[in-house]
Amino acid sequence: MKAAVYYENGGPEVLKYEDVPDPQLHPKGVIIEVQAIAIEGGDTLNRWRGPLMTNPHVVGYQAAGVIVEVGAEVEHLKVGQRVATVNNWGSHAALRSVPARNCWPVPDGFDIKKAAAIPVTFGTAHDCLFEFGRLKAGETVLVQAGASGVGVAAIQLAKRGGASLVLATASSDERLEKLKPLGLDQGINYKTHEVPKEVMRLTDNKGVNVVVDSVGGPTLQGSINSLAYRGRVSMVGAAGREPMVVDVGSMMGGNRSLSGVFLGAEIMTDRVHDNIQALIDDAAKGELDVVIDRVFPLSEAAAAHAYIESRAAVGRVVMVP
Ligand SMILES: NC(=O)c1ccc[n+]([C@@H]2O[C@H](COP(=O)([O-])OP(=O)(O)OC[C@H]3O[C@@H](n4cnc5c(N)ncnc54)[C@H](OP(=O)(O)O)[C@@H]3O)[C@@H](O)[C@H]2O)c1
């Protein structure tokens, strides 16, 4: 099969489009013919410094397509069915082997490119807000990196969950403007404004109840400093690629809390599995907007990764084999 592979970690240029052996079917899994690959923030981080599980390595968490083979022990999936899938690697390819548990049926008529972009992105944003952030209707939210895949999902889910004020940060006014139709109330350009100071100004000095932080590094301290009394930060990523050093003492006075969130640790549970299916079904009904910024052919994976790293994308970049 054709795949985008790399032999060593590095920038987007390490990605090569090559022939590699087809993946093996597992008795508890399926093989899908990939129709859409949603490039995750984690895929670019893994390419940069993650372990190579094979050499050459096929990176990638999320892809959707049609089942072409079903393992002997799988009863609930069938050949010809469209599914969105997640696995630890292997999305950047024409064929993919995945555990049956990590497949979610895609409703008829729903765009397969949008389906590919839902499980990790929306599932993670939902957990950050509700499972670990304990967001209640009427509370306020700050989404760091609002134009990211996770950010675009978090803004919509926060609004839908009844948040009274949804704030988000981004590196330009233009990026923030694109988030307003999704439910953003006020954007904060962190290049021109100090985030905690702006949050306090926009909340009458109260701060926000929940922050979703997928950037980390120095941004994380800004998230803590933006919290209201008893506020919660869901720390979910390292897009900023800098060490996370926070002053833990800054959380005590306001009874603030910080939770690490890793969807992968619970993706096999019924709770997360069913939640992801509900999010796919809601998006298929038009209740959630899966924002796809650009579509590249898989043969141009290096250009697709470079485009993401240029920070121009809002929402997801998708590839098609
Ligand atoms: N723990 C989990 O379960 C989980 C699940 C999903 C994702 N994640 C993590 O969450 C992070 C974001 O994922 P994503 O898919 O939402 O990412 P993405 O769509 O690629 O977006 C990342 C955004 O981060 C911002 N950013 C800030 N500093 C950056 C830097 N130095 N380099 C590049 N971008 C920077 C950029 O927006 P601005 O230019 O506007 O700042 C960029 O658009 C990743 O670290 C990913 O691994 C974790």
PDBQT file of the ligand as one rigid body, heavy atoms in Angstrom, charges set to zero:
ROOT
HETATM    1  N1  LIG A 401      -4.248  14.544  26.010  1.00  0.00    +0.000 N 
HETATM    2  C1  LIG A 401      -5.058  14.200  25.011  1.00  0.00    +0.000 C 
HETATM    3  O1  LIG A 401      -5.858  13.279  25.138  1.00  0.00    +0.000 OA
HETATM    4  C2  LIG A 401      -4.989  14.991  23.754  1.00  0.00    +0.000 A 
HETATM    5  C3  LIG A 401      -5.964  14.843  22.765  1.00  0.00    +0.000 A 
HETATM    6  C4  LIG A 401      -5.912  15.677  21.642  1.00  0.00    +0.000 A 
HETATM    7  C5  LIG A 401      -4.875  16.586  21.507  1.00  0.00    +0.000 A 
HETATM    8  N2  LIG A 401      -3.923  16.664  22.476  1.00  0.00    +0.000 N 
HETATM    9  C6  LIG A 401      -2.825  17.613  22.378  1.00  0.00    +0.000 C 
HETATM   10  O2  LIG A 401      -3.348  18.930  22.305  1.00  0.00    +0.000 OA
HETATM   11  C7  LIG A 401      -2.474  19.767  21.563  1.00  0.00    +0.000 C 
HETATM   12  C8  LIG A 401      -3.261  20.453  20.466  1.00  0.00    +0.000 C 
HETATM   13  O3  LIG A 401      -3.789  19.483  19.583  1.00  0.00    +0.000 OA
HETATM   14  P1  LIG A 401      -4.660  19.949  18.338  1.00  0.00    +0.000 P 
HETATM   15  O4  LIG A 401      -4.937  18.740  17.550  1.00  0.00    +0.000 OA
HETATM   16  O5  LIG A 401      -5.786  20.766  18.796  1.00  0.00    +0.000 OA
HETATM   17  O6  LIG A 401      -3.570  20.860  17.600  1.00  0.00    +0.000 OA
HETATM   18  P2  LIG A 401      -3.626  21.718  16.261  1.00  0.00    +0.000 P 
HETATM   19  O7  LIG A 401      -4.998  21.627  15.671  1.00  0.00    +0.000 OA
HETATM   20  O8  LIG A 401      -2.489  21.323  15.433  1.00  0.00    +0.000 OA
HETATM   21  O9  LIG A 401      -3.438  23.216  16.787  1.00  0.00    +0.000 OA
HETATM   22  C9  LIG A 401      -2.379  23.603  17.606  1.00  0.00    +0.000 C 
HETATM   23  C10 LIG A 401      -2.499  25.118  17.861  1.00  0.00    +0.000 C 
HETATM   24  O10 LIG A 401      -1.685  25.467  18.956  1.00  0.00    +0.000 OA
HETATM   25  C11 LIG A 401      -1.296  26.816  18.828  1.00  0.00    +0.000 C 
HETATM   26  N3  LIG A 401       0.124  26.926  19.199  1.00  0.00    +0.000 N 
HETATM   27  C12 LIG A 401       0.607  27.597  20.253  1.00  0.00    +0.000 A 
HETATM   28  N4  LIG A 401       1.930  27.502  20.317  1.00  0.00    +0.000 NA
HETATM   29  C13 LIG A 401       2.322  26.757  19.261  1.00  0.00    +0.000 A 
HETATM   30  C14 LIG A 401       3.585  26.336  18.771  1.00  0.00    +0.000 A 
HETATM   31  N5  LIG A 401       4.742  26.658  19.384  1.00  0.00    +0.000 N 
HETATM   32  N6  LIG A 401       3.622  25.573  17.656  1.00  0.00    +0.000 NA
HETATM   33  C15 LIG A 401       2.482  25.227  17.019  1.00  0.00    +0.000 A 
HETATM   34  N7  LIG A 401       1.241  25.621  17.440  1.00  0.00    +0.000 NA
HETATM   35  C16 LIG A 401       1.168  26.371  18.554  1.00  0.00    +0.000 A 
HETATM   36  C17 LIG A 401      -1.548  27.247  17.373  1.00  0.00    +0.000 C 
HETATM   37  O11 LIG A 401      -2.582  28.240  17.376  1.00  0.00    +0.000 OA
HETATM   38  P3  LIG A 401      -2.193  29.813  17.481  1.00  0.00    +0.000 P 
HETATM   39  O12 LIG A 401      -1.214  30.093  16.369  1.00  0.00    +0.000 OA
HETATM   40  O13 LIG A 401      -3.488  30.508  17.307  1.00  0.00    +0.000 OA
HETATM   41  O14 LIG A 401      -1.585  29.959  18.845  1.00  0.00    +0.000 OA
HETATM   42  C18 LIG A 401      -2.034  25.969  16.706  1.00  0.00    +0.000 C 
HETATM   43  O15 LIG A 401      -3.086  26.204  15.813  1.00  0.00    +0.000 OA
HETATM   44  C19 LIG A 401      -1.368  18.844  21.061  1.00  0.00    +0.000 C 
HETATM   45  O16 LIG A 401      -0.269  18.964  21.950  1.00  0.00    +0.000 OA
HETATM   46  C20 LIG A 401      -1.968  17.460  21.157  1.00  0.00    +0.000 C 
HETATM   47  O17 LIG A 401      -0.993  16.462  21.326  1.00  0.00    +0.000 OA
HETATM   48  C21 LIG A 401      -3.960  15.884  23.585  1.00  0.00    +0.000 A 
ENDROOT
TORSDOF 0
